[in-house]
Amino acid sequence: MRDVAERAQVSVASVSRVLNGLGVTSDATRQRVLDAVEDLRYVPHFGARSLSTSKNDTIGVILPDLFGEFFSELIRGMDLAARAHGKHLIVSSSHDGADDTLAAVRSMRGRVDGMIVLSPHLGAANLASEFAGRMPVLLMNGGTAEAGRAAIMIDNHGGAVGAVEHLIATGRRRIAHIRGAAGNIEADTRAAGYAAALDGHAPIIVEGDFSQASGHRAATQLLAMPERPDAVFAANDMMAVGALLAFQEAGVRCPEDIAVVGFDDVPIAALMRPALTTMRVNIAEIGRRGVERLIGLVQAGQHADAQDTACEIVRPILVERQSTAAASSARFNKG
């Protein structure tokens, strides 16, 4: 900064004001500083700057996984919001484990101004929030947030109910569910919503783990049953995509023989043939909203009366596409 100040013939304080966007400087002074920065190829030392400002302009994000369209869309929304506010992201994976979550939190302490923690296990998420100490934390998961913690939650139960009710409204009666990984909050809650919406129909549940491959395996199991289902509600879109592929390989028509509904509305859902009916949660928007709320928490600092502790609920919306076209009345009149 001293070299920049000397080249621009201004004080070090003026250079600091220009680079940090603080205080008032004339247009001429600002331009001389920027020209000097360009000539000298000066890059601010963010580590040193954070010592003096107590801010890193960096947000930490801990996700259970970094693979797949859901997380790609989530990070895209977060990145757009972060850049709009002049912030940077550090993203790490917890691999679904409490120990890995705490290790990720530990690695980010002192490097970020706040953290977004998305965990499929409520205990791990709350533990991470406690371990973060005074650092602002926003939780994202499908469970029930503890009072006093800022959170964004998807209404997984309500979304699952909506998916099954849609299938029933199109004339389906033997509705199977490909559930997510056991012990996962979102998987458990969506399975509960499925069961609640069956309206007396017998549940048909096969295990999955949210991956496309597990959806393919589950659909193969369903096809091997003595009496096949006439509809499938998959706990996420990637398992629904796997199921659609399995049905196509077996010569089973969708939606004529088996209708399929997913959950999330990842980009590939609209590109499938047939296009996939799903419960949209606007993933990128959730990411954007999470970053903006966390920035608000950081700016509020230690002012307790200004802290955001609300639990924001995202309600999924049914997006009806080709995979659930209404069944012919003739087909169901036969039974």
C-alpha positions as CSV (number, residue, x, y, z in Angstrom):
1,M,0.0,0.0,0.0
2,R,2.9,2.3,0.7
3,D,4.2,1.7,-2.9
4,V,0.8,2.4,-4.3
5,A,0.5,5.6,-2.2
6,E,4.0,6.7,-3.4
7,R,3.1,6.0,-7.1
8,A,-0.2,7.8,-6.8
9,Q,1.2,10.6,-4.7
10,V,-1.4,10.3,-2.0
11,S,-1.4,9.1,1.6
12,V,-1.6,5.5,2.6
13,A,-4.9,6.3,4.3
14,S,-6.3,7.5,0.9
15,V,-5.3,4.2,-0.7
16,S,-7.0,2.3,2.1
17,R,-10.2,4.4,1.6
18,V,-10.3,3.7,-2.1
19,L,-9.6,0.0,-1.9
20,N,-12.0,-0.6,1.0
21,G,-14.8,1.7,-0.4
22,L,-14.8,3.6,2.9
23,G,-14.9,7.3,3.4
24,V,-14.9,10.0,0.7
25,T,-12.2,10.6,-1.9
26,S,-12.2,12.8,-5.0
27,D,-12.7,11.1,-8.4
28,A,-9.2,12.3,-9.4
29,T,-7.6,10.7,-6.3
30,R,-9.5,7.5,-6.8
31,Q,-8.4,7.2,-10.4
32,R,-4.7,7.9,-9.5
33,V,-4.9,5.1,-6.9
34,L,-6.5,2.6,-9.3
35,D,-4.0,3.5,-12.0
36,A,-1.2,2.8,-9.5
37,V,-2.7,-0.4,-8.4
38,E,-2.9,-1.5,-12.1
39,D,0.7,-0.4,-12.8
40,L,2.1,-2.2,-9.8
41,R,-0.2,-5.2,-10.1
42,Y,-1.0,-4.8,-6.4
43,V,-3.2,-7.3,-4.8
44,P,-4.5,-6.5,-1.2
45,H,-3.4,-9.0,1.4
46,F,-6.8,-10.2,2.7
47,G,-5.3,-12.0,5.7
48,A,-3.7,-8.8,6.9
49,R,-6.7,-6.7,6.1
50,S,-9.0,-9.1,8.1
51,L,-6.7,-8.6,11.1
52,S,-7.4,-4.8,11.0
53,T,-11.1,-4.9,10.0
54,S,-12.1,-8.2,11.7
55,K,-13.9,-9.1,8.5
56,N,-12.8,-11.6,5.8
57,D,-15.5,-10.9,3.2
58,T,-15.8,-14.7,3.0
59,I,-18.7,-17.0,3.7
60,G,-18.3,-20.7,4.6
61,V,-20.7,-23.3,3.3
62,I,-20.8,-26.8,4.6
63,L,-22.8,-29.3,2.5
64,P,-23.3,-33.1,3.0
65,D,-22.0,-33.6,-0.6
66,L,-20.6,-31.6,-3.5
67,F,-21.9,-34.0,-6.2
68,G,-25.2,-33.8,-8.0
69,E,-27.5,-31.3,-9.6
70,F,-29.1,-30.2,-6.4
71,F,-25.9,-29.1,-4.8
72,S,-24.7,-27.6,-8.0
73,E,-27.9,-25.4,-8.2
74,L,-27.6,-24.5,-4.5
75,I,-24.0,-23.3,-4.9
76,R,-24.9,-21.4,-8.1
77,G,-27.5,-19.4,-6.2
78,M,-25.1,-18.8,-3.3
79,D,-22.4,-17.7,-5.6
80,L,-24.6,-15.2,-7.4
81,A,-25.7,-13.7,-4.1
82,A,-22.1,-13.6,-2.7
83,R,-20.7,-11.9,-5.7
84,A,-23.5,-9.3,-5.7
85,H,-22.4,-8.4,-2.2
86,G,-18.7,-8.5,-2.9
87,K,-18.2,-11.7,-0.9
88,H,-16.4,-15.0,-1.5
89,L,-17.4,-18.6,-0.8
90,I,-15.4,-21.4,0.8
91,V,-17.3,-24.7,0.3
92,S,-16.6,-27.9,2.1
93,S,-18.3,-31.3,2.4
94,S,-19.3,-33.0,5.7
95,H,-19.9,-36.4,4.0
96,D,-23.1,-36.8,6.1
97,G,-21.1,-37.3,9.3
98,A,-21.1,-35.3,12.6
99,D,-17.3,-35.6,13.0
100,D,-16.6,-34.4,9.4
101,T,-19.1,-31.5,10.0
102,L,-17.2,-30.4,13.1
103,A,-13.8,-30.8,11.2
104,A,-15.1,-28.6,8.4
105,V,-16.3,-26.0,11.0
106,R,-12.9,-26.1,12.7
107,S,-11.1,-25.5,9.5
108,M,-13.2,-22.4,8.7
109,R,-13.0,-20.7,12.0
110,G,-11.1,-17.5,11.7
111,R,-11.2,-17.7,7.9
112,V,-14.9,-16.8,7.3
113,D,-17.3,-14.2,8.7
114,G,-20.2,-16.7,9.0
115,M,-21.3,-20.1,7.9
116,I,-24.2,-21.9,6.2
117,V,-24.5,-25.5,7.4
118,L,-26.7,-27.9,5.4
119,S,-26.9,-31.2,7.2
120,P,-29.4,-34.1,6.8
121,H,-28.9,-34.9,10.5
122,L,-30.3,-32.2,12.8
123,G,-28.0,-33.2,15.6
124,A,-24.9,-32.6,13.5
125,A,-26.3,-29.2,12.3
126,N,-27.0,-28.0,15.7
127,L,-23.7,-29.3,17.1
128,A,-21.9,-27.4,14.3
129,S,-23.8,-24.2,15.2
130,E,-22.8,-24.6,18.9
131,F,-19.1,-25.3,18.0
132,A,-19.0,-22.2,15.8
133,G,-19.2,-20.1,18.9
134,R,-19.9,-16.4,18.3
135,M,-19.6,-16.8,14.5
136,P,-23.0,-16.3,12.8
137,V,-24.5,-19.6,11.5
138,L,-27.5,-20.2,9.2
139,L,-28.9,-23.8,9.3
140,M,-30.4,-25.5,6.2
141,N,-32.1,-28.9,6.6
142,G,-35.4,-30.6,6.5
143,G,-36.0,-31.1,10.2
144,T,-37.2,-28.8,12.9
145,A,-34.9,-26.0,13.9
146,E,-34.2,-25.3,17.5
147,A,-35.6,-22.1,18.8
148,G,-33.3,-19.1,18.5
149,R,-31.4,-20.4,15.5
150,A,-31.6,-18.8,12.0
151,A,-32.7,-21.5,9.6
152,I,-34.2,-22.2,6.2
153,M,-36.3,-25.4,6.0
154,I,-38.1,-27.1,3.1
155,D,-41.6,-28.4,3.9
156,N,-40.7,-31.9,3.0
157,H,-43.8,-33.4,4.6
158,G,-46.2,-31.1,2.8
159,G,-44.4,-31.5,-0.5
160,A,-44.6,-35.3,-0.3
161,V,-48.3,-35.1,0.5
162,G,-48.8,-32.8,-2.5
163,A,-47.0,-35.3,-4.8
164,V,-49.1,-38.3,-3.7
165,E,-52.4,-36.4,-3.8
166,H,-51.5,-35.4,-7.4
167,L,-51.0,-39.0,-8.3
168,I,-54.3,-40.0,-6.7
169,A,-56.1,-37.2,-8.5
170,T,-54.8,-38.6,-11.9
171,G,-56.4,-42.0,-11.1
172,R,-53.5,-43.9,-9.6
173,R,-54.1,-46.3,-6.7
174,R,-51.0,-48.5,-6.2
175,I,-48.5,-45.8,-5.4
176,A,-45.0,-46.8,-4.5
177,H,-42.3,-44.7,-2.8
178,I,-38.6,-44.8,-3.5
179,R,-37.3,-43.3,-0.3
180,G,-34.0,-41.6,0.5
181,A,-31.2,-42.9,2.8
182,A,-32.2,-44.2,6.2
183,G,-31.7,-41.8,9.0
184,N,-31.7,-38.8,6.7
185,I,-34.1,-36.1,8.0
186,E,-35.4,-35.2,4.5
187,A,-35.9,-38.8,3.5
188,D,-37.7,-39.7,6.7
189,T,-40.0,-36.6,6.5
190,R,-40.8,-37.2,2.9
191,A,-41.6,-40.9,3.6
192,A,-43.9,-39.8,6.4
193,G,-45.7,-37.4,4.1
194,Y,-46.1,-40.2,1.5
195,A,-47.7,-42.5,4.1
196,A,-50.0,-39.8,5.4
197,A,-51.4,-39.0,1.9
198,L,-52.1,-42.6,0.9
199,D,-55.7,-42.3,2.1
200,G,-56.1,-45.9,3.0
201,H,-54.1,-47.4,0.1
202,A,-51.4,-49.9,1.1
203,P,-47.8,-48.4,1.2
204,I,-45.2,-49.8,-1.1
205,I,-41.7,-48.6,-0.1
206,V,-38.4,-49.5,-1.6
207,E,-35.0,-48.2,-0.4
208,G,-32.8,-45.6,-2.2
209,D,-30.1,-43.2,-1.3
210,F,-30.9,-40.1,-3.4
211,S,-28.6,-41.3,-6.3
212,Q,-29.7,-42.0,-9.8
213,A,-28.3,-45.6,-9.5
214,S,-30.4,-46.3,-6.4
215,G,-33.5,-45.1,-8.2
216,H,-32.8,-47.5,-11.1
217,R,-32.3,-50.4,-8.6
218,A,-35.5,-49.6,-6.8
219,A,-37.5,-49.4,-10.0
220,T,-36.2,-52.8,-11.0
221,Q,-37.4,-54.2,-7.7
222,L,-40.8,-52.7,-8.3
223,L,-41.1,-54.2,-11.7
224,A,-40.3,-57.6,-10.2
225,M,-43.3,-57.5,-7.9
226,P,-46.3,-59.8,-8.6
227,E,-48.5,-56.8,-8.9
228,R,-46.7,-53.7,-10.2
229,P,-47.5,-50.2,-8.9
230,D,-49.2,-47.8,-11.3
231,A,-47.3,-44.8,-9.9
232,V,-44.0,-44.0,-8.2
233,F,-43.2,-41.0,-5.9
234,A,-39.4,-40.8,-5.7
235,A,-37.9,-38.7,-2.8
236,N,-35.8,-36.7,-5.2
237,D,-35.5,-36.1,-8.9
238,M,-32.3,-38.1,-9.5
239,M,-33.9,-41.3,-8.2
240,A,-36.9,-40.5,-10.3
241,V,-34.6,-40.2,-13.3
242,G,-33.1,-43.6,-12.5
243,A,-36.6,-45.1,-12.3
244,L,-37.6,-43.6,-15.6
245,L,-34.6,-45.1,-17.3
246,A,-35.2,-48.5,-15.7
247,F,-38.8,-48.4,-16.9
248,Q,-37.7,-47.5,-20.5
249,E,-35.2,-50.3,-20.5
250,A,-37.9,-52.8,-19.5
251,G,-40.4,-51.6,-22.1
252,V,-42.7,-50.1,-19.4
253,R,-44.5,-47.0,-20.6
254,C,-44.6,-43.8,-18.5
255,P,-47.1,-42.4,-17.8
256,E,-49.4,-45.0,-19.4
257,D,-48.2,-48.0,-17.3
258,I,-46.5,-46.2,-14.4
259,A,-46.6,-42.5,-13.6
260,V,-43.6,-40.9,-11.8
261,V,-43.2,-37.9,-9.6
262,G,-39.9,-36.5,-8.2
263,F,-38.9,-33.8,-5.8
264,D,-36.7,-30.7,-6.1
265,D,-37.0,-29.8,-9.8
266,V,-33.4,-30.0,-10.8
267,P,-32.6,-28.8,-14.3
268,I,-32.6,-32.3,-15.8
269,A,-36.2,-32.9,-14.7
270,A,-37.6,-30.8,-17.6
271,L,-35.2,-32.4,-20.1
272,M,-36.2,-36.0,-19.6
273,R,-38.6,-37.7,-22.0
274,P,-41.2,-37.9,-20.7
275,A,-40.5,-34.7,-18.8
276,L,-40.6,-35.3,-15.1
277,T,-43.4,-34.0,-12.9
278,T,-41.9,-32.9,-9.6
279,M,-42.2,-30.7,-6.5
280,R,-40.3,-27.5,-7.2
281,V,-38.4,-25.9,-4.3
282,N,-36.4,-23.4,-6.5
283,I,-32.9,-24.6,-5.3
284,A,-30.9,-21.6,-6.6
285,E,-33.3,-19.2,-4.9
286,I,-32.8,-21.0,-1.6
287,G,-29.1,-20.7,-1.9
288,R,-29.4,-17.0,-2.7
289,R,-31.7,-16.4,0.2
290,G,-29.4,-18.3,2.6
291,V,-26.4,-16.1,1.7
292,E,-28.4,-12.9,2.0
293,R,-29.7,-13.9,5.4
294,L,-26.2,-14.8,6.6
295,I,-24.8,-11.5,5.5
296,G,-27.6,-9.9,7.5
297,L,-26.5,-11.9,10.6
298,V,-22.8,-10.9,10.0
299,Q,-23.8,-7.2,9.7
300,A,-25.9,-7.4,12.9
301,G,-22.9,-8.6,14.8
302,Q,-23.4,-8.9,18.5
303,H,-26.5,-6.7,18.6
304,A,-28.9,-9.3,20.1
305,D,-32.0,-7.2,19.3
306,A,-31.0,-7.1,15.6
307,Q,-30.3,-10.9,15.3
308,D,-32.3,-12.9,12.7
309,T,-33.5,-16.1,14.5
310,A,-36.4,-16.9,12.2
311,C,-37.0,-20.3,10.7
312,E,-38.1,-19.7,7.1
313,I,-40.2,-22.4,5.5
314,V,-40.0,-23.1,1.8
315,R,-43.2,-24.6,0.4
316,P,-42.7,-26.9,-2.6
317,I,-44.9,-26.3,-5.6
318,L,-46.2,-29.0,-8.0
319,V,-44.8,-28.7,-11.5
320,E,-47.0,-31.0,-13.7
321,R,-45.2,-32.5,-16.7
322,Q,-45.7,-35.5,-19.0
323,S,-44.7,-38.2,-16.5
324,T,-48.0,-38.0,-14.7
325,A,-50.6,-37.4,-17.5
326,A,-54.0,-38.6,-16.3
327,A,-54.6,-42.3,-16.7
328,S,-57.4,-43.4,-19.1
329,S,-60.7,-44.1,-17.4
330,A,-61.0,-47.3,-19.3
331,R,-57.9,-48.7,-17.7
332,F,-59.2,-48.2,-14.2
333,N,-62.8,-49.3,-15.0
334,K,-61.5,-52.7,-15.7
335,G,-60.5,-53.2,-12.1
